[in-house]
């Protein structure tokens, strides 16, 4: 029996004979408020609905043809294996034909895509516990590469002004006043709005800096875990925003805020920290973390708002409305919590090459949800050397090392002052470099701990020999020339010692608890 709520075209697209290729039956239909997606087995077809929501306008055939072409063009940037072509749909009498039909009139267009298993969605992998730290590192690299290649120009950069950034944020508040006392509290509403109002009043220079540094780009615009799949050993970022420039011409931090939101709302701050640390290491955009709370709060608020809209739908039953209210409340809370003042801290690793600093630092980052920042990456970004490329001797001159530690500790102080736990991974084998870090912590009024890792020389040498696939360039010959300046009496109160030849959990527990 036909579904009378579906247009005749979609009814015919649910029939196997509509297609010239083999299909898997029954053909599955997925709907959103703006499109129909038909899953036929090897291929999927997306047909846009004739709707006009102001921010999205598919109301005419010409507009739908245009935006189908834009969807194909834009998604081929980061998901080219999925996006194949735009196909016309013609009509002859009461019969619809996929592709040009002689004597028929083109009445619709569809984006033809290669169909992938739904189990490859990162949202599904996350729900099943299959989203590993390693896969998140690959994702960080894929998105960093996508952002590096994304277009920018004077027109695109203009979308980073205070006026343009705040427009949709202020609109969110206007559209959610009616949900105060329901899924969100008055305090949450007031506090979240007060934060963004203050940000836009005081941080115009920061937003201008983001524009000047080409951080406003033609991004994805809707990069949550349900729009990323890991298929055939490739991470594909699909279903980007094609219908609205202000939603796509955004700060790169706007883009990754969706992923931070998805991980954090599920209580996986460890995964969020791992992804974020690796993304900013790949890009060198550590200063971008200054705007990230604004965008994580914004994405969370939008998710809460859209979910809240279900509460006013008379066709939805009470049980579904209660579930929607609970879900919206969770995202309103995240939006609010992300703009609350946080207590930052600075952890400074120390020890010779091979001492296990990176292993300890990564574990501390995981347990504390902290930003992991290593000198090897800072040094190579300063010199313009690709992270995976071995640096020459010029990378390790005293002057370059001084510049590296200055930059590393400055970043550590800045990020800790924003409320982050920051772990600085470097040798810090000199009193002068440790004093730099301690001075930064004091200047920003954040606590500091020096985590000193040690092991016998033979162990250090073996570990350095065994390194593979790491950006660190130290060799056994380099290790032989390293000497650690002992901690001064003034430094001793900050020092926690870790013997990395012994089990780590109990040793790290004392640091984490402190």
Helices and strands as residue ranges (DSSP letters): H 8-13, G 16-18, E 28-31, E 35-39, E 43-48, H 61-79, E 83-92, E 95-98, E 105-114, G 118-120, H 122-127, H 133-149, H 154-157, G 158-160, H 162-176, G 177-179, H 186-202, H 204-212, E 216-218, G 225-227, E 228-231, E 234-237, H 245-248, E 249-251, H 252-265, H 269-283, G 286-288, H 289-308, G 309-312, H 318-337, E 345-350, H 357-368, E 371-374, H 375-383, G 393-396, H 398-417, E 421-425, H 431-443, E 447-454, H 457-466, H 476-480, H 489-492, E 495-499, H 504-513
